[in-house]
């Protein structure tokens, strides 16, 4: 399958309004642009001060960078090695000047810069993500579903209704809390009402839902900008799981994104990187198209990063985790 996105910068993950969701009180959007004639690269992350490590105050004015939750990575229109070398050299110099220790990047699966991993100090495939081809008409798209999935969706069409639910935020928040509790989700995923209000105000974001009579079965936020659509956050009514609302919800979301001109729906990966992860396997019921998801790191002050990670390890001697920004664990 030929994969092509004309302008990745149009994607919601590269929009300032989306990044603002993750700035909170201690972060700010950090942009750096390097240009030579018509060749251009944009570096974009959230900048935060490192105030403490494992409860130990950090007295120096040190900062780090991280991609907003989701996908990102530098965007460029030139992949010439000489240009990239000059760009990354200038970027590192600016970051050192601003006392930025390092940067952690979650690469957009459609970002071609992943083919130039030599530009980064750390680079690896973290997991795989599932993508649905929306250029296919409904019969072609359904042909990619598993047989069981097609049967389930046909049954849901007889009893469940589908609708846009931007006016049902209270219902979503209630179901979302239930879902996070059931999944024993990390604290990070317990987003508050303000987060969802800001999210829903971004152009291209909508809350979709499926109902059994007057009761919501499944609900989810989907993001559609340019050629790409994304499955963002969803919730299910724990008392109505047997209705398979999540199947109906995704099929509805594909239809909506297709009508809005999107070519791909990115479903993401699993809760873990394991190939048998239950969420990942659920998503593969809708598509056999898989792409790698890469993470990367840039070391602007490698000695300082090692020092901060060592400080964290002093408090967690038996912790087996290996992370680029371990001091943030």
Buried (B, 14 or more C-beta within 10 A) or exposed (E): EEEEBEEBBBBBBBBEBBBBBBBEEEBEBBEBEBEEEEBBBBBBBBBBBBEEBBEEEBEEEBBBBBBBBBBBBBBBEBBEEEBBEBBBEBBBEBBEEBBBBBBBBBBBBBBEBBEBBEBBBBBEEBBBBBBBBBEBEEEEBBEBBEEEBBEBBEBBEEBBBBBEBBEBBEBBBBBBEBBBEEEEEEEEEEBEEEBBEBBBEBEBBBBBBBBBEEEBBBBBBBBBBBBBBBBBBBBBBEEBEEBBBBBBBBBBBBBBBBEBEBBBBBBBBBEEEEEEBEBBEBBBBBBEBBBBBBBBBBBBBEEBBBBBBEBBBEEEEEEEEEEBBBBBE
